[in-house]
Amino acid sequence: MNWLKKRPAYPLLLPGMLWLAIFFFIPMAVMLYKSLETVTVDLNYQQHFTFDWNFSNYTDNISQYKSQFARSFLYAAIATVAAFLIAYPLAYVIAFRGGRWKNLLLLLVIAPFFTNYLIRTLAWQTILADNSVVTSTLDAMHLLSITDALGWTQQSRLLATPLAVVSAITYNYLAFMVLPLYVSLEKIDQRLLEASLDLYANRVKAFMKVTFPLSLPGVFAGTLLTFIPATGDYINAEILGSPQTRMIGNVIQSKFLIFNDYPAASALSFTLMAIMLVFIAIYAKLLGTEEVTTV
Amino acid sequence: MSTDGHLSDHDRAAFARGALTRRELLRRAGIAGGVVAGAGLLAACGSGSSSGATGGAPSAGPVSIDKTVAPSWTFSNWPLYIDTKNKTQHPSLDLFDKKYNTKTNYLEDIEDNESFFGKVKAQLEAGQNIQRDIVTLTDWMAAKWVALGYCEALDRSLIPNVEKNQSSALRGRSIDPQDQFLVPWQSGFTGIAYNPKLTGGDLTSVADLWNPDFKGKVTLLTEMRDTLGLVMLQQGVDPAKCTVDDAQSACDYIQPYVNNGQIRRFTGNDYAGDLAKGNVVACMGWSGDVVQLQFDNPDLKFVVPDKGGMLWTDNMMIPKNASHPYNAHLWMNFYYQPEIAAMVEDWVNYICPVDGAKDALLKNDPSIAKNPLIFPPQSTLDNVHVFKALTPQEDLEFNQAFQQLIGG
């Protein structure tokens, strides 16, 4: 038990590791195995799965669903950027100008999450309905003819268009962007800002040189927390989308639940994870904040 | 919701002789489909491959059932498919609960046969209880459950009303020749629903859905047999005899309308909301839904397309290893009283499988009897078709083509 004396913290990892093993590593291994199976159906409609290193599950499905993959990453990227642009000023104001209202303001950010995710999204169906106030107002302002021209909407409607799906994704994941940004902004030492101003930086420069760099861990965490689930999301596209806005999550969902084609669904899920890992690795390298990358 | 079988010439002749009532004829049409399904089953049994470790052949006799009423039980059905008062109350179920001193947990969680099956399949396969005591599935899916051994055999001695009042045309169907597993809930049509105020005129065929004025305001159904069935009929193909090539050509026919945005979405029952809100002006839909929507919006219309509509039956069945089979039997028996069936029918407005319900209904709500969607005229009956029973291989290929169409 010499090692235990040297590293007394290791046993503390046990519950976490056990949790990960049961709910992450084992399912991943099962899924990897499944993704290389072949499915056949007998005359009784009974499906049979045989493991035969069927790599065509990957090649066939990737080539068949590349447009849904591309769309997922595109939608998630736009939603992440949009969420960032909305969340940063919001988190900034709460952190620096919130004063005694800080907690209340934070509560308001989280308040929508007391409503079920599905209900929130379904509510958008009503908000964006073809003859809703929102739609007719935007149409009267001729904004919809612009989005029509851009291909974000069709026939001057919002529901069942890419704009509806991307907006709803942005909305649904906004809190995941706001909270990490708030935390990183909130702990910035005000004296550093004062020092930069004392050293003749103007407000913009102080923000660019001090505030923003110090909030990077929050930016990093917030974008990942938004981008990753947004890429795999299928509810928004299902409820607010059309056949042309189907994302890879919709394909995986239908492969699992409608086709019961578990090998194809597993292969698609693995591919999605792999691409995401590569993206995140590159992103971490580029943004490279010490706190995140050196852990 | 679509169906296996076809309306045979024999049945039509019998009707002409007056040997069959109009309604019987209609019901009979819902049945014959099983002939093909039955053949498939026989073939499967013949080859001796009862296959899956947990699935396998249907169990032979009724299991002995504990005859105590459970304090609660669960009934899964499609949305808008039972009498409803004040949005949340179901008078027929309330009467049942009161009579047997139980609590019915009524779930409207079946929006689509395939996705419901997908949701519970793994549990059924593992021999687990799916926490539902009755599920209501369309013929072809019900046939699949019977083939896979995923439903409990009924104890006919517990359901004398079914024995007495089940429409003769729905007895001994080849998907369940001994009436061992299935008790019909409702039959109905698939056709075109539209709002003439918004379309600016009447629609008569599937081709009318492609009017450029309706761009982005048309929906089709995620139920493959309904959508492809109507399109095949439009193309002059009989869905009772279709091939994989026919399915592909039906998909190819629809594809351009998906690509150019004519088709807004593929839906389950949720087309009802879009149609009522005016998001959609015309869509493929189910007859009884539209009759219900008409109460709120009398403008809405339903039409069986001139080149033919689809006909189907939904069936109650007890999933394998259900916890409260006795309550399920009691409910089936309770529903098969003409007065109770009439209560449901008066609201649901599909085609009722319970003999005598029509008479009970005529007494209380004669206007229903005049509704051609509930008591259809001969011309409509001549014009409805049933989807053939697909072999597992066809099932796969049809679905692949169709899923590709609706966006993967």
Interface residues (C-beta under 8 A of the other chain):
Chain A: V41 D42 L43 N44 Y45 Q46 H48 Q64 Y65 Q68 Q125 A129 D130 N131 Q154 Q155 R157 L159 A160 G241 S242 P243 Q244 R246 N250 V251 S254 F256 L257 I258 F259 N260
Chain B: G40 L41 A43 A44 S47 S49 S50 S51 G52 G55 G56 A57 D112 E114 S115 F117 G118 K119 K121 K144 A147 L148 K215 G216 K217 V258 N259 G261 I263 R264 R265 F266 G273 K277 G278 N279 T391 P392 Q393 D395 L396 N399 Q403 Q404 L405 I406 G407 G408
